């Protein structure tokens, strides 16, 4: 596993790409859409940009 510095979502996606992972499993806090839009969401970004399937767990 690679460690990185910077935006967590970008580091997760970049590491997944470099390591050629088959699946990312990531937790979600279950915040509403409005909170996600204002605060941003690591899990949402990973879902949108990951190079492989993403399983979210609440």
N, CA, C, O and CB atoms as a CASP TS submission, in Angstrom:
PFRMAT TS
TARGET T0000
AUTHOR 0000-0000-0000
METHOD Language model
MODEL 1
PARENT N/A
ATOM      1  N   UNK     1       0.850  -1.177   0.000  1.00  0.00           N
ATOM      2  CA  UNK     1       0.000   0.000   0.000  1.00  0.00           C
ATOM      3  C   UNK     1       0.892   1.235   0.000  1.00  0.00           C
ATOM      4  O   UNK     1       1.906   1.284   0.696  1.00  0.00           O
ATOM      5  CB  UNK     1      -0.965   0.001   1.223  1.00  0.00           C
ATOM      6  N   UNK     2       0.510   2.207  -0.772  1.00  0.00           N
ATOM      7  CA  UNK     2       1.263   3.447  -0.858  1.00  0.00           C
ATOM      8  C   UNK     2       0.687   4.492   0.077  1.00  0.00           C
ATOM      9  O   UNK     2      -0.525   4.559   0.283  1.00  0.00           O
ATOM     10  CB  UNK     2       1.275   3.969  -2.288  1.00  0.00           C
ATOM     11  N   UNK     3       1.553   5.294   0.634  1.00  0.00           N
ATOM     12  CA  UNK     3       1.108   6.432   1.442  1.00  0.00           C
ATOM     13  C   UNK     3       1.309   7.685   0.609  1.00  0.00           C
ATOM     14  O   UNK     3       2.246   7.770  -0.184  1.00  0.00           O
ATOM     15  CB  UNK     3       1.889   6.522   2.811  1.00  0.00           C
ATOM     16  N   UNK     4       0.438   8.642   0.791  1.00  0.00           N
ATOM     17  CA  UNK     4       0.561   9.863   0.021  1.00  0.00           C
ATOM     18  C   UNK     4       0.192  11.066   0.856  1.00  0.00           C
ATOM     19  O   UNK     4      -0.303  10.950   1.978  1.00  0.00           O
ATOM     20  CB  UNK     4      -0.304   9.801  -1.217  1.00  0.00           C
ATOM     21  N   UNK     5       0.442  12.204   0.286  1.00  0.00           N
ATOM     22  CA  UNK     5       0.110  13.457   0.944  1.00  0.00           C
ATOM     23  C   UNK     5      -0.790  14.249   0.023  1.00  0.00           C
ATOM     24  O   UNK     5      -0.622  14.223  -1.197  1.00  0.00           O
ATOM     25  CB  UNK     5       1.384  14.264   1.313  1.00  0.00           C
ATOM     26  N   UNK     6      -1.748  14.955   0.608  1.00  0.00           N
ATOM     27  CA  UNK     6      -2.640  15.786  -0.174  1.00  0.00           C
ATOM     28  C   UNK     6      -4.087  15.448   0.095  1.00  0.00           C
ATOM     29  O   UNK     6      -4.438  14.925   1.152  1.00  0.00           O
ATOM     30  CB  UNK     6      -2.341  15.641  -1.639  1.00  0.00           C
ATOM     31  N   UNK     7      -4.914  15.756  -0.875  1.00  0.00           N
ATOM     32  CA  UNK     7      -6.346  15.501  -0.781  1.00  0.00           C
ATOM     33  C   UNK     7      -6.590  13.989  -0.635  1.00  0.00           C
ATOM     34  O   UNK     7      -6.160  13.214  -1.489  1.00  0.00           O
ATOM     35  CB  UNK     7      -7.088  16.064  -2.030  1.00  0.00           C
ATOM     36  N   UNK     8      -7.273  13.566   0.432  1.00  0.00           N
ATOM     37  CA  UNK     8      -7.457  12.129   0.674  1.00  0.00           C
ATOM     38  C   UNK     8      -8.107  11.381  -0.494  1.00  0.00           C
ATOM     39  O   UNK     8      -7.670  10.284  -0.841  1.00  0.00           O
ATOM     40  CB  UNK     8      -8.294  11.934   1.907  1.00  0.00           C
ATOM     41  N   UNK     9      -9.126  11.952  -1.092  1.00  0.00           N
ATOM     42  CA  UNK     9      -9.810  11.272  -2.188  1.00  0.00           C
ATOM     43  C   UNK     9      -8.881  11.078  -3.379  1.00  0.00           C
ATOM     44  O   UNK     9      -8.875  10.013  -3.995  1.00  0.00           O
ATOM     45  CB  UNK     9     -11.049  12.059  -2.611  1.00  0.00           C
ATOM     46  N   UNK    10      -8.105  12.089  -3.703  1.00  0.00           N
ATOM     47  CA  UNK    10      -7.168  11.990  -4.823  1.00  0.00           C
ATOM     48  C   UNK    10      -6.073  10.971  -4.542  1.00  0.00           C
ATOM     49  O   UNK    10      -5.670  10.222  -5.432  1.00  0.00           O
ATOM     50  CB  UNK    10      -6.546  13.352  -5.118  1.00  0.00           C
ATOM     51  N   UNK    11      -5.591  10.945  -3.301  1.00  0.00           N
ATOM     52  CA  UNK    11      -4.554   9.987  -2.921  1.00  0.00           C
ATOM     53  C   UNK    11      -5.094   8.560  -3.007  1.00  0.00           C
ATOM     54  O   UNK    11      -4.394   7.662  -3.476  1.00  0.00           O
ATOM     55  CB  UNK    11      -4.038  10.281  -1.494  1.00  0.00           C
ATOM     56  N   UNK    12      -6.320   8.347  -2.563  1.00  0.00           N
ATOM     57  CA  UNK    12      -6.939   7.019  -2.634  1.00  0.00           C
ATOM     58  C   UNK    12      -7.044   6.566  -4.089  1.00  0.00           C
ATOM     59  O   UNK    12      -6.673   5.439  -4.417  1.00  0.00           O
ATOM     60  CB  UNK    12      -8.341   7.031  -1.969  1.00  0.00           C
ATOM     61  N   UNK    13      -7.545   7.434  -4.957  1.00  0.00           N
ATOM     62  CA  UNK    13      -7.709   7.076  -6.373  1.00  0.00           C
ATOM     63  C   UNK    13      -6.363   6.840  -7.049  1.00  0.00           C
ATOM     64  O   UNK    13      -6.210   5.890  -7.817  1.00  0.00           O
ATOM     65  CB  UNK    13      -8.475   8.175  -7.114  1.00  0.00           C
ATOM     66  N   UNK    14      -5.396   7.697  -6.766  1.00  0.00           N
ATOM     67  CA  UNK    14      -4.072   7.549  -7.361  1.00  0.00           C
ATOM     68  C   UNK    14      -3.396   6.259  -6.892  1.00  0.00           C
ATOM     69  O   UNK    14      -2.789   5.545  -7.690  1.00  0.00           O
ATOM     70  CB  UNK    14      -3.197   8.758  -7.017  1.00  0.00           C
ATOM     71  N   UNK    15      -3.504   5.969  -5.604  1.00  0.00           N
ATOM     72  CA  UNK    15      -2.919   4.743  -5.060  1.00  0.00           C
ATOM     73  C   UNK    15      -3.585   3.509  -5.654  1.00  0.00           C
ATOM     74  O   UNK    15      -2.909   2.534  -5.980  1.00  0.00           O
ATOM     75  CB  UNK    15      -3.042   4.722  -3.533  1.00  0.00           C
ATOM     76  N   UNK    16      -4.901   3.546  -5.794  1.00  0.00           N
ATOM     77  CA  UNK    16      -5.631   2.425  -6.384  1.00  0.00           C
ATOM     78  C   UNK    16      -5.186   2.190  -7.818  1.00  0.00           C
ATOM     79  O   UNK    16      -5.052   1.047  -8.255  1.00  0.00           O
ATOM     80  CB  UNK    16      -7.142   2.679  -6.336  1.00  0.00           C
ATOM     81  N   UNK    17      -4.958   3.268  -8.543  1.00  0.00           N
ATOM     82  CA  UNK    17      -4.501   3.147  -9.924  1.00  0.00           C
ATOM     83  C   UNK    17      -3.090   2.562  -9.981  1.00  0.00           C
ATOM     84  O   UNK    17      -2.826   1.662 -10.778  1.00  0.00           O
ATOM     85  CB  UNK    17      -4.537   4.515 -10.620  1.00  0.00           C
ATOM     86  N   UNK    18      -2.187   3.063  -9.147  1.00  0.00           N
ATOM     87  CA  UNK    18      -0.804   2.593  -9.147  1.00  0.00           C
ATOM     88  C   UNK    18      -0.688   1.136  -8.708  1.00  0.00           C
ATOM     89  O   UNK    18       0.125   0.381  -9.242  1.00  0.00           O
ATOM     90  CB  UNK    18       0.039   3.466  -8.241  1.00  0.00           C
ATOM     91  N   UNK    19      -1.499   0.753  -7.742  1.00  0.00           N
ATOM     92  CA  UNK    19      -1.456  -0.612  -7.219  1.00  0.00           C
ATOM     93  C   UNK    19      -2.336  -1.581  -8.010  1.00  0.00           C
ATOM     94  O   UNK    19      -2.333  -2.783  -7.748  1.00  0.00           O
ATOM     95  CB  UNK    19      -1.881  -0.615  -5.771  1.00  0.00           C
ATOM     96  N   UNK    20      -3.084  -1.056  -8.973  1.00  0.00           N
ATOM     97  CA  UNK    20      -3.983  -1.872  -9.805  1.00  0.00           C
ATOM     98  C   UNK    20      -4.944  -2.713  -8.958  1.00  0.00           C
ATOM     99  O   UNK    20      -5.095  -3.917  -9.164  1.00  0.00           O
ATOM    100  CB  UNK    20      -3.163  -2.792 -10.719  1.00  0.00           C
ATOM    101  N   UNK    21      -5.587  -2.040  -8.002  1.00  0.00           N
ATOM    102  CA  UNK    21      -6.520  -2.740  -7.122  1.00  0.00           C
ATOM    103  C   UNK    21      -7.796  -3.110  -7.875  1.00  0.00           C
ATOM    104  O   UNK    21      -8.153  -2.468  -8.864  1.00  0.00           O
ATOM    105  CB  UNK    21      -6.857  -1.873  -5.897  1.00  0.00           C
ATOM    106  N   UNK    22      -8.471  -4.140  -7.403  1.00  0.00           N
ATOM    107  CA  UNK    22      -9.700  -4.622  -8.034  1.00  0.00           C
ATOM    108  C   UNK    22     -10.945  -3.967  -7.455  1.00  0.00           C
ATOM    109  O   UNK    22     -11.970  -3.873  -8.131  1.00  0.00           O
ATOM    110  CB  UNK    22      -9.803  -6.122  -7.886  1.00  0.00           C
ATOM    111  N   UNK    23     -10.862  -3.516  -6.212  1.00  0.00           N
ATOM    112  CA  UNK    23     -12.027  -2.969  -5.529  1.00  0.00           C
ATOM    113  C   UNK    23     -11.567  -2.050  -4.406  1.00  0.00           C
ATOM    114  O   UNK    23     -10.609  -2.351  -3.695  1.00  0.00           O
ATOM    115  CB  UNK    23     -12.930  -4.099  -4.976  1.00  0.00           C
ATOM    116  N   UNK    24     -12.261  -0.926  -4.256  1.00  0.00           N
ATOM    117  CA  UNK    24     -12.042  -0.026  -3.129  1.00  0.00           C
ATOM    118  C   UNK    24     -13.263  -0.143  -2.223  1.00  0.00           C
ATOM    119  O   UNK    24     -14.398  -0.037  -2.688  1.00  0.00           O
ATOM    120  CB  UNK    24     -11.809   1.466  -3.603  1.00  0.00           C
ATOM    121  N   UNK    25     -13.031  -0.359  -0.939  1.00  0.00           N
ATOM    122  CA  UNK    25     -14.113  -0.373   0.047  1.00  0.00           C
ATOM    123  C   UNK    25     -13.902   0.843   0.925  1.00  0.00           C
ATOM    124  O   UNK    25     -12.838   1.012   1.520  1.00  0.00           O
ATOM    125  CB  UNK    25     -14.136  -1.713   0.897  1.00  0.00           C
ATOM    126  N   UNK    26     -14.926   1.698   1.008  1.00  0.00           N
ATOM    127  CA  UNK    26     -14.786   2.964   1.729  1.00  0.00           C
ATOM    128  C   UNK    26     -16.047   3.218   2.551  1.00  0.00           C
ATOM    129  O   UNK    26     -17.158   2.917   2.114  1.00  0.00           O
ATOM    130  CB  UNK    26     -14.525   4.142   0.743  1.00  0.00           C
ATOM    131  N   UNK    27     -15.863   3.764   3.720  1.00  0.00           N
ATOM    132  CA  UNK    27     -16.992   4.093   4.586  1.00  0.00           C
ATOM    133  C   UNK    27     -17.604   5.427   4.208  1.00  0.00           C
ATOM    134  O   UNK    27     -16.954   6.279   3.602  1.00  0.00           O
ATOM    135  CB  UNK    27     -16.557   4.117   6.043  1.00  0.00           C
ATOM    136  N   UNK    28     -18.855   5.590   4.572  1.00  0.00           N
ATOM    137  CA  UNK    28     -19.558   6.852   4.352  1.00  0.00           C
ATOM    138  C   UNK    28     -20.263   7.237   5.637  1.00  0.00           C
ATOM    139  O   UNK    28     -20.752   6.377   6.369  1.00  0.00           O
ATOM    140  CB  UNK    28     -20.570   6.743   3.173  1.00  0.00           C
ATOM    141  N   UNK    29     -20.313   8.517   5.906  1.00  0.00           N
ATOM    142  CA  UNK    29     -20.942   8.993   7.140  1.00  0.00           C
ATOM    143  C   UNK    29     -22.452   9.120   7.000  1.00  0.00           C
ATOM    144  O   UNK    29     -23.155   9.252   8.002  1.00  0.00           O
ATOM    145  CB  UNK    29     -20.353  10.332   7.543  1.00  0.00           C
ATOM    146  N   UNK    30     -22.953   9.083   5.789  1.00  0.00           N
ATOM    147  CA  UNK    30     -24.384   9.174   5.586  1.00  0.00           C
ATOM    148  C   UNK    30     -24.940  10.574   5.671  1.00  0.00           C
ATOM    149  O   UNK    30     -26.121  10.752   5.969  1.00  0.00           O
ATOM    150  CB  UNK    30     -25.067   8.332   6.563  1.00  0.00           C
ATOM    151  N   UNK    31     -24.107  11.583   5.411  1.00  0.00           N
ATOM    152  CA  UNK    31     -24.591  12.963   5.424  1.00  0.00           C
ATOM    153  C   UNK    31     -25.529  13.188   4.250  1.00  0.00           C
ATOM    154  O   UNK    31     -25.476  12.471   3.250  1.00  0.00           O
ATOM    155  CB  UNK    31     -23.414  13.963   5.374  1.00  0.00           C
ATOM    156  N   UNK    32     -26.366  14.163   4.380  1.00  0.00           N
ATOM    157  CA  UNK    32     -27.316  14.478   3.327  1.00  0.00           C
ATOM    158  C   UNK    32     -26.653  15.146   2.140  1.00  0.00           C
ATOM    159  O   UNK    32     -25.481  15.519   2.196  1.00  0.00           O
ATOM    160  CB  UNK    32     -28.406  15.358   3.863  1.00  0.00           C
ATOM    161  N   UNK    33     -27.407  15.294   1.071  1.00  0.00           N
ATOM    162  CA  UNK    33     -26.903  15.885  -0.161  1.00  0.00           C
ATOM    163  C   UNK    33     -26.429  17.313   0.040  1.00  0.00           C
ATOM    164  O   UNK    33     -25.400  17.703  -0.512  1.00  0.00           O
ATOM    165  CB  UNK    33     -27.967  15.848  -1.226  1.00  0.00           C
ATOM    166  N   UNK    34     -27.161  18.103   0.823  1.00  0.00           N
ATOM    167  CA  UNK    34     -26.778  19.501   1.048  1.00  0.00           C
ATOM    168  C   UNK    34     -25.446  19.568   1.790  1.00  0.00           C
ATOM    169  O   UNK    34     -24.568  20.341   1.404  1.00  0.00           O
ATOM    170  CB  UNK    34     -27.877  20.249   1.844  1.00  0.00           C
ATOM    171  N   UNK    35     -25.283  18.788   2.827  1.00  0.00           N
ATOM    172  CA  UNK    35     -24.021  18.769   3.577  1.00  0.00           C
ATOM    173  C   UNK    35     -22.870  18.321   2.683  1.00  0.00           C
ATOM    174  O   UNK    35     -21.770  18.870   2.752  1.00  0.00           O
ATOM    175  CB  UNK    35     -24.133  17.842   4.802  1.00  0.00           C
ATOM    176  N   UNK    36     -23.129  17.325   1.851  1.00  0.00           N
ATOM    177  CA  UNK    36     -22.091  16.822   0.950  1.00  0.00           C
ATOM    178  C   UNK    36     -21.655  17.894  -0.034  1.00  0.00           C
ATOM    179  O   UNK    36     -20.466  18.022  -0.326  1.00  0.00           O
ATOM    180  CB  UNK    36     -22.588  15.590   0.194  1.00  0.00           C
ATOM    181  N   UNK    37     -22.608  18.668  -0.549  1.00  0.00           N
ATOM    182  CA  UNK    37     -22.279  19.717  -1.511  1.00  0.00           C
ATOM    183  C   UNK    37     -21.469  20.831  -0.860  1.00  0.00           C
ATOM    184  O   UNK    37     -20.560  21.382  -1.480  1.00  0.00           O
ATOM    185  CB  UNK    37     -23.552  20.289  -2.128  1.00  0.00           C
ATOM    186  N   UNK    38     -21.788  21.161   0.369  1.00  0.00           N
ATOM    187  CA  UNK    38     -21.099  22.250   1.073  1.00  0.00           C
ATOM    188  C   UNK    38     -19.731  21.790   1.575  1.00  0.00           C
ATOM    189  O   UNK    38     -18.734  22.485   1.376  1.00  0.00           O
ATOM    190  CB  UNK    38     -21.953  22.757   2.254  1.00  0.00           C
ATOM    191  N   UNK    39     -19.677  20.641   2.216  1.00  0.00           N
ATOM    192  CA  UNK    39     -18.456  20.176   2.853  1.00  0.00           C
ATOM    193  C   UNK    39     -17.580  19.335   1.934  1.00  0.00           C
ATOM    194  O   UNK    39     -16.384  19.186   2.188  1.00  0.00           O
ATOM    195  CB  UNK    39     -18.796  19.388   4.072  1.00  0.00           C
ATOM    196  N   UNK    40     -18.153  18.789   0.883  1.00  0.00           N
ATOM    197  CA  UNK    40     -17.414  17.857   0.044  1.00  0.00           C
ATOM    198  C   UNK    40     -17.457  16.475   0.667  1.00  0.00           C
ATOM    199  O   UNK    40     -17.790  16.327   1.843  1.00  0.00           O
ATOM    200  CB  UNK    40     -15.956  18.323  -0.152  1.00  0.00           C
ATOM    201  N   UNK    41     -17.128  15.482  -0.107  1.00  0.00           N
ATOM    202  CA  UNK    41     -17.200  14.130   0.401  1.00  0.00           C
ATOM    203  C   UNK    41     -16.104  13.287  -0.235  1.00  0.00           C
ATOM    204  O   UNK    41     -16.026  13.170  -1.458  1.00  0.00           O
ATOM    205  CB  UNK    41     -18.585  13.521   0.136  1.00  0.00           C
ATOM    206  N   UNK    42     -15.267  12.708   0.602  1.00  0.00           N
ATOM    207  CA  UNK    42     -14.201  11.846   0.097  1.00  0.00           C
ATOM    208  C   UNK    42     -14.803  10.654  -0.631  1.00  0.00           C
ATOM    209  O   UNK    42     -14.375  10.320  -1.736  1.00  0.00           O
ATOM    210  CB  UNK    42     -13.285  11.373   1.246  1.00  0.00           C
ATOM    211  N   UNK    43     -15.787  10.013  -0.021  1.00  0.00           N
ATOM    212  CA  UNK    43     -16.364   8.826  -0.659  1.00  0.00           C
ATOM    213  C   UNK    43     -17.018   9.172  -1.992  1.00  0.00           C
ATOM    214  O   UNK    43     -16.914   8.403  -2.948  1.00  0.00           O
ATOM    215  CB  UNK    43     -17.389   8.168   0.268  1.00  0.00           C
ATOM    216  N   UNK    44     -17.684  10.307  -2.068  1.00  0.00           N
ATOM    217  CA  UNK    44     -18.319  10.709  -3.324  1.00  0.00           C
ATOM    218  C   UNK    44     -17.272  10.927  -4.416  1.00  0.00           C
ATOM    219  O   UNK    44     -17.453  10.482  -5.550  1.00  0.00           O
ATOM    220  CB  UNK    44     -19.150  11.989  -3.122  1.00  0.00           C
ATOM    221  N   UNK    45     -16.194  11.600  -4.081  1.00  0.00           N
ATOM    222  CA  UNK    45     -15.122  11.839  -5.050  1.00  0.00           C
ATOM    223  C   UNK    45     -14.509  10.513  -5.505  1.00  0.00           C
ATOM    224  O   UNK    45     -14.264  10.319  -6.696  1.00  0.00           O
ATOM    225  CB  UNK    45     -14.033  12.754  -4.440  1.00  0.00           C
ATOM    226  N   UNK    46     -14.262   9.608  -4.568  1.00  0.00           N
ATOM    227  CA  UNK    46     -13.674   8.312  -4.916  1.00  0.00           C
ATOM    228  C   UNK    46     -14.605   7.541  -5.847  1.00  0.00           C
ATOM    229  O   UNK    46     -14.153   6.949  -6.827  1.00  0.00           O
ATOM    230  CB  UNK    46     -13.383   7.484  -3.643  1.00  0.00           C
ATOM    231  N   UNK    47     -15.894   7.546  -5.547  1.00  0.00           N
ATOM    232  CA  UNK    47     -16.864   6.858  -6.409  1.00  0.00           C
ATOM    233  C   UNK    47     -16.809   7.399  -7.832  1.00  0.00           C
ATOM    234  O   UNK    47     -16.880   6.634  -8.794  1.00  0.00           O
ATOM    235  CB  UNK    47     -18.288   7.007  -5.847  1.00  0.00           C
ATOM    236  N   UNK    48     -16.682   8.701  -7.965  1.00  0.00           N
ATOM    237  CA  UNK    48     -16.689   9.339  -9.282  1.00  0.00           C
ATOM    238  C   UNK    48     -15.376   9.168 -10.043  1.00  0.00           C
ATOM    239  O   UNK    48     -15.389   9.168 -11.274  1.00  0.00           O
ATOM    240  CB  UNK    48     -16.990  10.805  -9.130  1.00  0.00           C
ATOM    241  N   UNK    49     -14.240   9.024  -9.353  1.00  0.00           N
ATOM    242  CA  UNK    49     -12.943   9.064 -10.019  1.00  0.00           C
ATOM    243  C   UNK    49     -12.093   7.804  -9.896  1.00  0.00           C
ATOM    244  O   UNK    49     -10.999   7.749 -10.459  1.00  0.00           O
ATOM    245  CB  UNK    49     -12.180  10.191  -9.492  1.00  0.00           C
ATOM    246  N   UNK    50     -12.559   6.813  -9.189  1.00  0.00           N
ATOM    247  CA  UNK    50     -11.757   5.601  -8.982  1.00  0.00           C
ATOM    248  C   UNK    50     -11.586   4.817 -10.282  1.00  0.00           C
ATOM    249  O   UNK    50     -12.473   4.808 -11.135  1.00  0.00           O
ATOM    250  CB  UNK    50     -12.408   4.709  -7.917  1.00  0.00           C
ATOM    251  N   UNK    51     -10.434   4.161 -10.421  1.00  0.00           N
ATOM    252  CA  UNK    51     -10.180   3.365 -11.615  1.00  0.00           C
ATOM    253  C   UNK    51     -10.765   1.950 -11.536  1.00  0.00           C
ATOM    254  O   UNK    51     -10.524   1.125 -12.417  1.00  0.00           O
ATOM    255  CB  UNK    51      -8.698   3.283 -11.856  1.00  0.00           C
ATOM    256  N   UNK    52     -11.532   1.675 -10.476  1.00  0.00           N
ATOM    257  CA  UNK    52     -12.098   0.356 -10.263  1.00  0.00           C
ATOM    258  C   UNK    52     -13.435   0.510  -9.525  1.00  0.00           C
ATOM    259  O   UNK    52     -13.776   1.612  -9.096  1.00  0.00           O
ATOM    260  CB  UNK    52     -11.109  -0.554  -9.464  1.00  0.00           C
ATOM    261  N   UNK    53     -14.179  -0.564  -9.376  1.00  0.00           N
ATOM    262  CA  UNK    53     -15.430  -0.468  -8.611  1.00  0.00           C
ATOM    263  C   UNK    53     -15.185  -0.039  -7.164  1.00  0.00           C
ATOM    264  O   UNK    53     -14.132  -0.306  -6.586  1.00  0.00           O
ATOM    265  CB  UNK    53     -16.163  -1.810  -8.632  1.00  0.00           C
ATOM    266  N   UNK    54     -16.196   0.637  -6.596  1.00  0.00           N
ATOM    267  CA  UNK    54     -16.121   1.125  -5.219  1.00  0.00           C
ATOM    268  C   UNK    54     -17.339   0.615  -4.469  1.00  0.00           C
ATOM    269  O   UNK    54     -18.472   0.758  -4.929  1.00  0.00           O
ATOM    270  CB  UNK    54     -16.043   2.690  -5.167  1.00  0.00           C
ATOM    271  N   UNK    55     -17.092   0.012  -3.297  1.00  0.00           N
ATOM    272  CA  UNK    55     -18.153  -0.448  -2.406  1.00  0.00           C
ATOM    273  C   UNK    55     -18.192   0.494  -1.225  1.00  0.00           C
ATOM    274  O   UNK    55     -17.189   0.649  -0.527  1.00  0.00           O
ATOM    275  CB  UNK    55     -17.930  -1.929  -1.947  1.00  0.00           C
ATOM    276  N   UNK    56     -19.330   1.126  -0.984  1.00  0.00           N
ATOM    277  CA  UNK    56     -19.456   2.007   0.166  1.00  0.00           C
ATOM    278  C   UNK    56     -20.186   1.300   1.287  1.00  0.00           C
ATOM    279  O   UNK    56     -21.140   0.556   1.057  1.00  0.00           O
ATOM    280  CB  UNK    56     -20.181   3.296  -0.214  1.00  0.00           C
ATOM    281  N   UNK    57     -19.728   1.541   2.501  1.00  0.00           N
ATOM    282  CA  UNK    57     -20.294   0.920   3.688  1.00  0.00           C
ATOM    283  C   UNK    57     -20.702   2.024   4.650  1.00  0.00           C
ATOM    284  O   UNK    57     -19.925   2.936   4.930  1.00  0.00           O
ATOM    285  CB  UNK    57     -19.283  -0.064   4.355  1.00  0.00           C
ATOM    286  N   UNK    58     -21.913   1.934   5.146  1.00  0.00           N
ATOM    287  CA  UNK    58     -22.416   2.954   6.079  1.00  0.00           C
ATOM    288  C   UNK    58     -22.345   2.440   7.495  1.00  0.00           C
ATOM    289  O   UNK    58     -22.722   3.148   8.429  1.00  0.00           O
ATOM    290  CB  UNK    58     -23.862   3.358   5.735  1.00  0.00           C
TER
END
